[in-house]
Amino acid sequence: MNKQTWLQVLSAYFGWLMDGYTTIAYALVATTIAPLFFPSNIGVLALIATFGGFAVEALARPIGALVFGNYLGDKLGRRNMLVITILGFSILAGSKGLLPTYSVIGIFAPIILYIILFFEGMFAGAEYGGGTTLSMESVPAKYRSPIGAFVQSGFGTGYFIVSFVFAALYEFYGASGFSTIGWRVLFYTTFIPGIITLIIRYITKETDVFEKMKEKKEIMKIPLAGLIKKGGRPLIFALMFTTGLLFINTITFSFYPSIFFLTQPGISGATVGTYVALINLVSLFGVWFGGLLAMLIPGRRLTIIIYTIIFIILTYPIAYFAFTGSAEQKFIMFSIQAFFEAMIFATLPAFLAETFSKTFRATGVGFAYNGGAIVGGFGISIVLSTEALFRSLFISWTVWLFIMSILALISMILSRETWKRGMPDAIEA
């Protein structure tokens, strides 16, 4: 683990930080911008449509993973791709603060918002495949779990930071001022992590694995064709797993702010921002602990299975005490849930990087992860839409948590092991 290896790891980490910052910035202002971008007379449909922006972005992520992974990551290099993607990602993320509202341009307001979210999603979708490949190809197999957990924790770090920024802006502008200008300022702040990430990537070198591929002329003409031909069952099971996991992640971390607002009338934005920031601080310890503990468990697959079972066991009691208690009780329950959910993500970067061949790894990892967001991105809208069916937000939320947790567990049971002590390292294959 020399200086360049750490730069490669930090390049991936800050990409995740940028993703967490921008994604949660949108989640935090959802209840604020819903009446600004949609007609005021459609009620809860405005909030559902606003969260539909997650679905729009999620649909674009696997497309971006395939396009950028195929034409850049697996042909021109992991590092080169990441320099390009962070530029597009940053510009689009910050540009949301410039958008005119429904009262100014009518139906074109949500259309433009969705278009920006779509292209932002394309660039964001390439981040995971490129960043995971860049970092995991540079780290020895026995250290990939804790280092992968650190990379994955970038998302939670971004969430943690932006939550405090949101709380500070809400406190500074007040409820009225925040709905006018504060939410725009929050989107403008996304340029800061984007610039930091760009600088780190500019001074980062390519991985030795990719450099050797160039020397030996092993670079595929069409990496996507290799993924389609050789991905097979590992790709299918990986997509099943990420579908369940990202659905869970969307209706927990991205929905926590709205659950506070919807179930605790009168709660201030500053309080919600502080609570969700602290919840994500707890999640960081969860993902780090999960990565370290994984070094004691014989196998990536077994590690994820154990963590998922623990999460399933805790689902109902956490949901019950969260929805029947005070804001402080919600904070405690969601913190516990966030800790154990984050543990599931800890070994995922190593598992996916070892699943796919180096010749189409950036494409495969990116699509396997972001493909799960196709359904996962609709998570909040689905929970809100089925609330009437179940006659309770609590029941709707809990049922979907169980369904998607079981899907994730079954898919991982059906998957093959990628590496455990005594096995050869698959990263060079």
C-alpha positions as CSV (number, residue, x, y, z in Angstrom):
1,M,0.0,0.0,0.0
2,N,2.3,2.8,-1.3
3,K,1.4,6.4,-2.0
4,Q,0.0,5.7,-5.5
5,T,-2.2,2.9,-4.1
6,W,-3.7,5.2,-1.5
7,L,-4.3,7.9,-4.2
8,Q,-6.2,5.3,-6.2
9,V,-8.2,4.3,-3.1
10,L,-8.9,8.0,-2.4
11,S,-10.0,8.6,-6.0
12,A,-12.7,6.0,-5.5
13,Y,-13.6,7.1,-2.0
14,F,-14.1,10.8,-3.0
15,G,-16.2,9.7,-6.0
16,W,-18.5,7.9,-3.5
17,L,-18.4,10.9,-1.2
18,M,-19.6,13.1,-4.2
19,D,-22.4,10.6,-4.9
20,G,-23.6,10.6,-1.3
21,Y,-23.4,14.3,-1.1
22,T,-25.5,15.0,-4.3
23,T,-28.0,12.1,-3.8
24,I,-28.8,13.1,-0.3
25,A,-28.9,16.8,-1.1
26,Y,-31.8,16.0,-3.4
27,A,-33.4,13.7,-0.7
28,L,-33.1,16.4,1.9
29,V,-34.9,19.1,-0.2
30,A,-37.5,16.8,-1.7
31,T,-40.3,18.0,0.6
32,T,-39.2,21.6,-0.1
33,I,-39.0,21.5,-3.9
34,A,-42.1,19.2,-4.5
35,P,-44.5,22.1,-4.5
36,L,-42.0,24.2,-6.5
37,F,-41.6,21.9,-9.4
38,F,-45.1,20.4,-9.6
39,P,-48.7,21.8,-9.5
40,S,-49.8,22.6,-6.0
41,N,-53.2,21.0,-6.4
42,I,-52.0,17.4,-6.8
43,G,-51.1,16.9,-3.2
44,V,-49.0,13.8,-2.3
45,L,-48.5,13.1,-6.0
46,A,-46.1,16.0,-6.1
47,L,-43.9,14.3,-3.5
48,I,-44.1,11.0,-5.3
49,A,-43.2,12.6,-8.5
50,T,-40.2,14.4,-6.8
51,F,-38.9,11.1,-5.5
52,G,-39.5,9.8,-9.0
53,G,-36.4,11.8,-9.8
54,F,-34.5,9.0,-8.0
55,A,-36.0,6.5,-10.4
56,V,-35.1,8.7,-13.4
57,E,-31.5,8.9,-12.2
58,A,-31.4,5.2,-11.3
59,L,-32.5,4.2,-14.8
60,A,-29.6,6.2,-16.2
61,R,-27.0,4.7,-13.9
62,P,-26.7,1.3,-15.6
63,I,-26.7,3.0,-19.0
64,G,-23.8,5.2,-17.9
65,A,-22.0,2.2,-16.4
66,L,-22.2,0.3,-19.7
67,V,-21.4,3.2,-22.0
68,F,-18.5,4.7,-20.1
69,G,-17.3,1.4,-18.8
70,N,-17.3,-0.1,-22.3
71,Y,-15.8,2.9,-24.2
72,L,-13.6,4.3,-21.5
73,G,-13.0,2.3,-18.4
74,D,-12.1,-1.0,-20.1
75,K,-10.4,0.5,-23.2
76,L,-8.8,3.8,-22.2
77,G,-8.2,3.1,-18.5
78,R,-10.0,3.3,-15.1
79,R,-8.3,6.5,-14.1
80,N,-9.0,8.3,-17.4
81,M,-12.7,7.4,-17.2
82,L,-13.0,8.7,-13.7
83,V,-11.5,12.1,-14.6
84,I,-14.2,12.6,-17.3
85,T,-17.1,11.3,-15.2
86,I,-16.4,13.5,-12.2
87,L,-16.5,16.6,-14.5
88,G,-19.9,15.7,-15.9
89,F,-21.2,14.6,-12.5
90,S,-20.2,17.9,-10.8
91,I,-21.5,20.3,-13.4
92,L,-24.9,18.6,-13.6
93,A,-25.2,18.2,-9.8
94,G,-24.6,21.9,-9.2
95,S,-26.8,23.0,-12.1
96,K,-30.0,21.9,-10.3
97,G,-29.6,25.1,-8.3
98,L,-30.2,27.2,-11.4
99,L,-33.4,25.6,-12.5
100,P,-36.6,27.7,-12.9
101,T,-39.7,26.5,-11.0
102,Y,-43.2,25.4,-12.2
103,S,-44.6,28.9,-11.5
104,V,-42.1,30.3,-14.1
105,I,-42.1,27.8,-16.9
106,G,-44.9,25.4,-16.1
107,I,-44.6,21.7,-17.0
108,F,-41.1,22.3,-18.5
109,A,-39.7,22.7,-14.9
110,P,-40.1,19.0,-13.9
111,I,-39.1,17.9,-17.4
112,I,-35.8,19.8,-17.3
113,L,-35.2,18.5,-13.7
114,Y,-35.7,15.0,-14.9
115,I,-33.4,15.5,-17.9
116,I,-30.6,16.8,-15.6
117,L,-31.1,13.9,-13.2
118,F,-30.9,11.4,-16.1
119,F,-27.6,12.6,-17.4
120,E,-26.3,13.1,-13.9
121,G,-27.2,9.5,-13.3
122,M,-25.2,8.4,-16.4
123,F,-22.0,10.0,-15.0
124,A,-22.7,8.8,-11.5
125,G,-23.3,5.2,-12.8
126,A,-19.9,5.1,-14.3
127,E,-18.3,6.1,-10.9
128,Y,-18.9,2.8,-9.1
129,G,-17.5,0.5,-11.8
130,G,-14.4,2.7,-12.4
131,G,-13.8,3.6,-8.8
132,T,-14.2,0.1,-7.5
133,T,-12.0,-1.4,-10.2
134,L,-9.3,1.3,-9.8
135,S,-9.1,0.7,-6.0
136,M,-9.6,-3.1,-5.8
137,E,-7.1,-3.9,-8.6
138,S,-4.5,-2.1,-6.6
139,V,-5.1,-3.7,-3.2
140,P,-3.8,-7.2,-2.1
141,A,-6.7,-9.7,-1.7
142,K,-6.5,-10.1,2.1
143,Y,-6.9,-6.3,2.6
144,R,-9.8,-5.8,0.1
145,S,-12.6,-6.1,2.6
146,P,-11.5,-3.3,4.9
147,I,-10.2,-1.1,2.1
148,G,-13.4,-1.8,0.1
149,A,-15.4,-0.9,3.2
150,F,-13.5,2.4,3.4
151,V,-14.2,3.2,-0.2
152,Q,-17.9,2.3,0.2
153,S,-18.0,4.6,3.3
154,G,-17.5,7.6,1.0
155,F,-21.2,7.6,0.3
156,G,-22.0,7.8,4.0
157,T,-19.4,10.5,4.5
158,G,-21.0,12.6,1.8
159,Y,-24.4,12.0,3.4
160,F,-23.0,13.0,6.8
161,I,-21.4,16.3,5.5
162,V,-24.4,17.4,3.4
163,S,-26.8,16.8,6.3
164,F,-24.9,19.3,8.4
165,V,-24.7,21.7,5.5
166,F,-28.5,21.4,5.0
167,A,-29.1,21.9,8.8
168,A,-26.9,25.0,8.8
169,L,-28.5,26.5,5.6
170,Y,-32.0,25.8,7.0
171,E,-31.1,27.5,10.3
172,F,-29.6,30.4,8.5
173,Y,-32.4,31.1,6.0
174,G,-35.3,29.8,8.0
175,A,-38.2,27.8,6.5
176,S,-39.4,30.5,4.2
177,G,-36.0,31.6,3.0
178,F,-34.9,28.0,2.5
179,S,-37.8,27.3,0.2
180,T,-36.8,30.4,-1.8
181,I,-33.0,30.3,-2.1
182,G,-31.6,27.9,0.5
183,W,-32.2,24.8,-1.5
184,R,-30.5,26.4,-4.5
185,V,-27.4,27.2,-2.4
186,L,-27.3,23.6,-1.1
187,F,-27.1,22.3,-4.7
188,Y,-24.3,24.9,-5.5
189,T,-22.2,23.4,-2.7
190,T,-21.9,20.1,-4.6
191,F,-19.2,21.8,-6.7
192,I,-16.8,21.6,-3.7
193,P,-16.4,17.8,-3.4
194,G,-16.4,17.6,-7.2
195,I,-13.4,19.9,-7.5
196,I,-11.5,18.0,-4.7
197,T,-12.2,14.7,-6.4
198,L,-11.0,16.0,-9.8
199,I,-7.7,17.2,-8.3
200,I,-7.0,13.8,-6.7
201,R,-7.8,11.9,-9.8
202,Y,-5.7,14.1,-12.0
203,I,-2.5,13.2,-10.0
204,T,-3.5,9.5,-9.7
205,K,-1.9,6.8,-11.9
206,E,-3.5,3.9,-13.7
207,T,-3.6,0.4,-12.1
208,D,-0.8,-2.1,-12.8
209,V,-3.4,-4.6,-14.0
210,F,-4.6,-2.3,-16.8
211,E,-1.1,-1.3,-17.7
212,K,-0.2,-5.0,-18.1
213,M,-3.3,-5.5,-20.2
214,K,-2.1,-2.8,-22.6
215,E,1.4,-4.3,-22.8
216,K,0.1,-7.8,-23.5
217,K,-2.6,-6.3,-25.9
218,E,-5.4,-8.0,-23.9
219,I,-7.8,-5.0,-24.1
220,M,-11.0,-6.2,-25.7
221,K,-12.4,-4.4,-28.8
222,I,-15.9,-4.4,-27.3
223,P,-15.7,-5.2,-23.5
224,L,-19.5,-5.2,-23.3
225,A,-19.6,-8.2,-25.6
226,G,-17.3,-10.0,-23.2
227,L,-19.6,-9.2,-20.3
228,I,-22.7,-10.5,-22.3
229,K,-20.9,-13.6,-23.4
230,K,-19.1,-14.6,-20.2
231,G,-21.0,-12.8,-17.4
232,G,-23.6,-15.5,-17.1
233,R,-25.1,-16.6,-13.8
234,P,-22.7,-14.5,-11.6
235,L,-24.0,-11.3,-13.4
236,I,-27.6,-12.4,-12.9
237,F,-27.2,-13.2,-9.2
238,A,-25.2,-10.0,-8.7
239,L,-28.0,-8.0,-10.3
240,M,-30.6,-9.7,-8.1
241,F,-28.5,-8.9,-5.0
242,T,-28.0,-5.2,-5.8
243,T,-31.6,-4.9,-6.7
244,G,-32.7,-5.9,-3.2
245,L,-29.9,-4.0,-1.5
246,L,-30.3,-0.7,-3.3
247,F,-34.1,-0.8,-2.9
248,I,-33.5,-1.2,0.9
249,N,-30.9,1.5,0.8
250,T,-33.2,3.9,-1.0
251,I,-36.2,3.5,1.3
252,T,-34.0,3.8,4.4
253,F,-31.1,6.3,4.0
254,S,-32.8,8.4,1.2
255,F,-36.2,8.2,2.9
256,Y,-35.2,8.9,6.5
257,P,-35.4,12.7,6.2
258,S,-39.0,12.4,4.8
259,I,-40.1,9.9,7.4
260,F,-39.2,12.5,10.1
261,F,-41.0,15.2,8.3
262,L,-44.1,13.0,7.5
263,T,-44.5,11.5,10.9
264,Q,-43.3,14.3,13.2
265,P,-45.4,17.4,12.3
266,G,-43.7,20.6,13.2
267,I,-40.1,19.2,13.4
268,S,-37.6,21.7,12.1
269,G,-35.3,21.1,9.1
270,A,-32.3,21.9,11.2
271,T,-33.2,19.1,13.6
272,V,-33.8,16.6,10.8
273,G,-30.5,17.5,9.2
274,T,-28.7,16.9,12.5
275,Y,-30.4,13.6,13.1
276,V,-29.7,12.2,9.6
277,A,-26.1,13.4,9.8
278,L,-25.6,11.5,13.1
279,I,-27.4,8.4,11.7
280,N,-24.9,8.4,8.9
281,L,-22.0,8.9,11.2
282,V,-23.1,5.6,12.9
283,S,-23.4,4.0,9.5
284,L,-19.7,4.8,8.8
285,F,-18.7,2.8,11.9
286,G,-21.0,0.0,10.6
287,V,-19.3,-0.3,7.2
288,W,-15.8,0.0,8.7
289,F,-16.6,-2.6,11.4
290,G,-18.1,-4.8,8.7
291,G,-14.9,-4.6,6.6
292,L,-12.6,-5.4,9.5
293,L,-14.8,-8.3,10.8
294,A,-14.9,-9.7,7.3
295,M,-11.1,-10.5,7.6
296,L,-12.1,-13.1,10.3
297,I,-14.9,-14.7,8.2
298,P,-13.8,-17.3,5.6
299,G,-15.2,-15.9,2.4
300,R,-16.8,-12.7,0.8
301,R,-20.1,-14.5,0.0
302,L,-20.5,-16.0,3.5
303,T,-19.7,-12.6,5.1
304,I,-22.5,-10.9,3.1
305,I,-25.0,-13.7,3.9
306,I,-24.3,-13.4,7.7
307,Y,-24.7,-9.6,7.6
308,T,-27.9,-9.8,5.6
309,I,-29.5,-12.3,8.0
310,I,-28.8,-10.1,11.0
311,F,-30.4,-7.2,9.1
312,I,-33.5,-9.2,8.4
313,I,-33.9,-10.3,12.0
314,L,-33.8,-6.7,13.2
315,T,-36.1,-5.3,10.6
316,Y,-39.5,-5.5,12.4
317,P,-38.5,-4.5,15.9
318,I,-36.6,-1.5,14.5
319,A,-39.5,-0.4,12.3
320,Y,-42.1,-0.9,15.1
321,F,-40.2,1.2,17.7
322,A,-39.3,3.8,15.1
323,F,-42.8,4.5,13.8
324,T,-44.5,4.3,17.2
325,G,-42.0,6.5,19.1
326,S,-40.8,10.1,19.3
327,A,-38.3,11.8,17.0
328,E,-35.6,10.8,19.4
329,Q,-36.7,7.2,19.3
330,K,-36.7,7.2,15.5
331,F,-33.2,8.6,15.6
332,I,-32.0,5.7,17.8
333,M,-33.8,3.0,15.8
334,F,-32.6,4.3,12.4
335,S,-29.1,4.6,13.7
336,I,-29.1,0.9,14.7
337,Q,-30.6,0.0,11.4
338,A,-28.1,2.1,9.5
339,F,-25.2,0.4,11.3
340,F,-26.2,-3.1,10.3
341,E,-27.3,-2.2,6.8
342,A,-23.9,-0.5,6.2
343,M,-22.2,-3.8,7.2
344,I,-23.8,-5.5,4.2
345,F,-22.1,-3.0,1.8
346,A,-18.6,-3.5,3.4
347,T,-17.5,-6.5,1.4
348,L,-19.4,-5.7,-1.8
349,P,-16.6,-3.8,-3.7
350,A,-14.2,-6.7,-3.2
351,F,-16.9,-9.3,-4.1
352,L,-17.9,-7.6,-7.4
353,A,-14.4,-6.7,-8.5
354,E,-13.4,-10.4,-8.0
355,T,-16.5,-11.6,-9.8
356,F,-15.7,-10.2,-13.3
357,S,-12.7,-10.6,-15.6
358,K,-10.2,-7.7,-15.8
359,T,-11.0,-7.3,-19.5
360,F,-14.5,-6.1,-18.8
361,R,-14.3,-5.4,-15.1
362,A,-15.2,-1.7,-15.1
363,T,-18.2,-2.5,-17.3
364,G,-19.3,-5.5,-15.3
365,V,-18.9,-4.1,-11.8
366,G,-20.6,-0.8,-12.9
367,F,-23.6,-2.6,-14.5
368,A,-23.9,-5.2,-11.7
369,Y,-24.1,-2.5,-9.1
370,N,-26.1,0.2,-10.9
371,G,-28.4,-2.3,-12.6
372,G,-29.9,-2.9,-9.2
373,A,-30.9,0.7,-9.1
374,I,-33.3,0.3,-11.9
375,V,-35.8,-1.1,-9.5
376,G,-34.2,0.3,-6.3
377,G,-34.6,3.9,-7.6
378,F,-38.4,3.5,-7.5
379,G,-38.3,2.3,-3.9
380,I,-39.6,5.4,-2.2
381,S,-42.3,6.0,-4.8
382,I,-43.4,2.3,-4.5
383,V,-43.6,2.6,-0.7
384,L,-45.6,5.8,-0.9
385,S,-47.9,4.4,-3.6
386,T,-48.7,1.2,-1.6
387,E,-49.3,3.1,1.6
388,A,-53.0,3.3,0.8
389,L,-53.1,-0.4,0.0
390,F,-51.6,-1.3,3.4
391,R,-53.4,1.6,5.1
392,S,-50.2,2.5,6.9
393,L,-46.8,3.9,5.9
394,F,-45.2,1.8,8.7
395,I,-46.6,-1.5,7.2
396,S,-45.8,-0.5,3.6
397,W,-42.2,0.4,4.5
398,T,-41.7,-2.8,6.6
399,V,-43.2,-5.2,4.1
400,W,-40.9,-3.8,1.3
401,L,-37.9,-4.1,3.6
402,F,-38.6,-7.8,4.1
403,I,-39.3,-8.5,0.5
404,M,-36.1,-7.0,-0.8
405,S,-34.0,-8.3,2.1
406,I,-35.1,-11.9,1.2
407,L,-34.3,-11.3,-2.5
408,A,-30.8,-10.1,-1.6
409,L,-30.3,-13.1,0.7
410,I,-31.5,-15.7,-1.8
411,S,-29.4,-14.3,-4.6
412,M,-26.2,-14.3,-2.5
413,I,-26.9,-17.9,-1.4
414,L,-27.1,-18.9,-5.1
415,S,-23.9,-17.0,-5.9
416,R,-20.4,-18.5,-6.1
417,E,-17.6,-17.6,-3.7
418,T,-15.0,-15.1,-5.3
419,W,-12.2,-15.4,-2.8
420,K,-11.3,-16.8,0.6
421,R,-8.1,-17.7,2.3
422,G,-6.2,-20.3,0.3
423,M,-7.9,-19.5,-3.0
424,P,-5.9,-17.8,-5.8
425,D,-6.4,-14.1,-6.4
426,A,-9.0,-13.6,-9.1
427,I,-8.1,-10.0,-9.7
428,E,-5.5,-10.7,-12.4
429,A,-7.8,-13.1,-14.3
